[in-house]
Amino acid sequence: MKTKASSFDKKFDTGESVLAQLDLSKARRPAEEQKRINMEVPVWMLAALDREAKRLGVTRQSIIKIWLAERLQVGQ
């Protein structure tokens, strides 16, 4: 069932759920799409990453992503 934009906006603005009117099967977040990279790091750095990841209870990949995100947000 199609909904007019004005009706949709009114529901949204009053706090009603509009999820039933959305087709989420094709929804995506372009800024969060993944891209695989390869990088070489010294063995000592890899060991330090693994220690810190273990201390925080996350994976090596997660700690790298967290640190990169923190560093990149500083300049914005």
C-alpha positions, -999 to 999 in steps of 0.1 A, spaced: 0 0 0 14 34 -10 14 63 13 14 100 4 45 119 15 24 143 36 8 114 54 41 97 59 57 130 72 29 136 96 32 101 111 69 105 114 67 139 130 42 127 156 64 98 165 43 70 149 62 41 134 67 44 97 86 12 92 56 -6 78 56 19 49 93 13 41 109 -14 19 140 -22 39 150 -52 17 172 -29 -5 183 -5 22 220 2 24 244 26 41 269 37 15 293 53 40 295 20 58 302 -3 29 333 -25 35 365 -26 14 392 -51 21 428 -39 23 461 -56 29 489 -41 49 522 -52 62 533 -44 98 563 -53 118 559 -84 140 564 -64 172 534 -42 162 512 -72 155 521 -87 189 512 -54 206 479 -51 187 470 -87 197 479 -79 234 457 -48 234 429 -65 216 429 -94 241 430 -69 270 399 -51 256 382 -84 246 379 -75 209 395 -89 177 426 -75 162 406 -61 133 382 -44 157 410 -26 176 425 -14 143 391 -1 131 385 16 165 419 33 165 416 44 129 382 58 135 394 77 165 423 92 147 403 101 116 376 119 136 402 142 153 408 161 120 371 166 112 
